[in-house]
Amino acid sequence: MDPVIRTIGLKKDYHLGAEIVRAVRGVDLTIGRGEFVAIMGPSGSGKSTFMNLLGCLDTPSEGQYWLNGQLVSEQTDDQLARVRNKEIGFVFQTFNLLPRSTSLHNVELPLIYAGVSSKDRYRRAKEKLELVGLGERMQHKPPELSGGQRQRVAIARALVNEPALLLADEPTGNLDSVTSADIMQVLGKLNREGQTIVLVTHESDIAAHAHRQVHLRDGVVESDFLTETVEASL
């Protein structure tokens, strides 16, 4: 299996005065291309720190992190910024959309930073909005959209650079149960079309949509297993 993510002995320590907090204590994990994996764990388990490491938002204290064939754990801040823009699509609980910009412009933003021409930006952003079922809402601004529609815009934006990894951090945390199920169906469809997805959540019913679940506790992997519904279909 072609790995998109491979971590070897990944650790992250934080120094709080004289105290050292060992948030991630040596994680070995491989996630193959096309997998849909949920990362779970209670408060203090290290899952938020681990997500920041996977998203290249933070650097490890020890160990290696390979993302799409690159040893990103040894890259500079400038190199990591390029990796984040090119290789990773982020979906957050709070959507992080520009409220005064249209859906189309919100989706175009990563392409602007990447120096893509306006014609190509429009084409690619329109394509991704259509992919998530918002082709008719391109000119609507976030305040004119429901929570589920805003998250769909955020997903389209995350996909517009054709990332190797879609990293979703509590993507249904601000949504009701019906809308949450709708967003998970969108993610499932994207995964069936080949998108690698890592979902960070504390909700077991949301994690059950993933094909594989990795549970962290005290900064290490406590369990790593296929979701039962997937096992039953194999």
N, C-alpha and C positions, 0 to 999 in steps of 0.2 A: 504494500500500500504506500502510495506516494505521500509522505508527511508534509502537511502545511505547517504544523507546530511540533516542535520537539524541544522539551526542556530536560536538562541533565543536572541533577543536584542543585536546582534553583533555590536560592535563599535570598531573603531580604530582611535586614536588621534596621531598626530605627533607634537613634540615640536620643533619649529624653533626659537631659541632664546627665546624671551619673548612671542612669538606668539604660539597659539595652533591651529593646522589645524585639523579639525574634518572631516577626509576623509570618514569614514563610521559611520553613525549616529544612528544605531539601526535597523538592518535588521533581520526580521523573514522570514525564507525560508525553505521549505521542498522539497527535490527532491527524488522521489522514485526510486527504483531499476528498471533499464531498460528504464528510461526516457532519452530523448535527448533534452537538454535545452540550449538555447542561452542567454547569459548575454550581454546586450547592454547598451549603455549610451554615452553621449558626453564627450569630454575632461573635466576632473574635476568632473565627476559624481561619482567617487569612484569605478568604475568597476575594475581597475587594482589592487587597494588595496584589494578589495573583492576577486579577483582571487588569490592574494597572501595568503590571509587568508584561502580560500578553499584548496589551495595547500599545506598548512602547511609550507609555506615559511616565514610566519610572524605570530605573535600571537596577538590576540585581546586585546584591552585595557579593554573592558567589554563584558559581554555576554558569551554565550555558543556556542560551535561548536561540534556537534556530527558527526563523520564520520564512517560509517559502524558499528555503535553500540558503538564506543569508544568516550569518552569525550576528544577530542584531545586539546581543548582550555586550559586544565590544565596540559598538559604533558610537560616534560622537553625537552630541545633541542635534547638530545640523543634519547629520545623516539620518537620525531617528525621525526628525520632522518629515523628511522625504519619504521614509518608510511608512509613516502614519498616513500620509496623503495618498500614497500609491497603493500600498498593500492591504490597508485596513479600512473597513467601513464601520463607523461607530453609530450605534442606536442607543439613546439614553432614555431614562425614565421621564425626563422633563422636556423631551423633544428638541430643545435648544434651537428653535427656529427664530428667524428675524421677523418680528410681528408686523413690520410695515412693508415687508417684501412679499411678492407673490410666491405661490408654491414653486413656480418655474424658476424664479431667481434664487430661492432657497436651495433648490436642487443643483443649480448651476455653480454655486459658490466654490466647491472643491476644484472645479474645472477652471475657474478664474484664477485661483492660486496656482494651478498647474500650467497656466499660460495657454490654454486651449482657445482657439478662435471663436468668435461669437456665433458663427454659423454652426460649428460643430457642437458648441455648448448647448445651443437650442435643441438641436437634433437629439443629442444624447440625454438631456434632461427630460425632454418630451417622451422619449422612449421609456425611460425608467418610471415616469409618472403613469404612463399607460400600463406598464407592467404591474403596478400595484393598484390599478383600478381607479386612478384619479386623472385620466386624460381630459375629462371635462371640467376639472377644477384647477387647471394650470394657472389661471389668472386670479384665483381667490387667495386672499391673505389668511394667515393662521387664525385671526379672530373670527373669520367667517367660516371656519371649519370645525367639525366635531373633534373630540379628543382622538378618536380612532383614525380620522382622516389626517390629523396632524402627525400621528405616528407613521402613517403610510408615507407622508411627505418625507419624514425623517429617514425612513427605510430607503426611499428612492434616492435621497441624497447620499446615503451610505453606499449605495450600489453604483453611483454614476461613474466612478473611476475604475470599475470592474475589479474590485479588490480580491485578493486571494482569501481574505478572512473577513467575515461579517461578525462583529463583536457586539452583542446586544446586552446591555446592562439593565436588568429589571425593566424590560421594555413595556410590560403591562402594569407596572406599579401604580400608575395614575389613572387606570382605566377600570371600568366596571367589568363584571364577569363575561357578559355577552360580547363586549367590544374586545376584551382580552382574547377570547376564543377566536374572534375574527382575525386579530393580528397574528396569532399563532398559526392560523391557516395560511396567512400570507407567507410567513417564514417557512412553513412546511412546503409550500409550493416552490419557493425559491430553492430550498434544499433539494427537492426532487429534480430540479433543473440543473443541479450540480454545484450550487453555492455552498461552501464550507461555512458553518455557523457555530459559534460558541455563545451560549446563552448563560448569563449569570443571573440566578434567581434564588429566592428563599422559599418559593411556593412550589410544593410538590406536584400540584396539578398542572402547573405550567411546565415544570421539568419533564413531566410525563410525555409531552409532545416531542421531546428530543429522542433520538435513537439510543443515546448512551448518557449515563449520568456519572459524574465524578464528584464525590463528596469529600470535602476537606474538613479537618478538625485539628485544631492546635497547629496549624501551619503545615500539615502533611496530608497526603491522600489517605483517607480512611477506607474508601471503597470506590470501585470503578466497575460498572456493570452495564449491560444492555437493558434498556427499558423492557418490561415484561411484554408489552403489546408487540414490540419488535421481535423479541425472542419467539413469541407464539407464531409469528408469520414466517419464520425462517424454515 
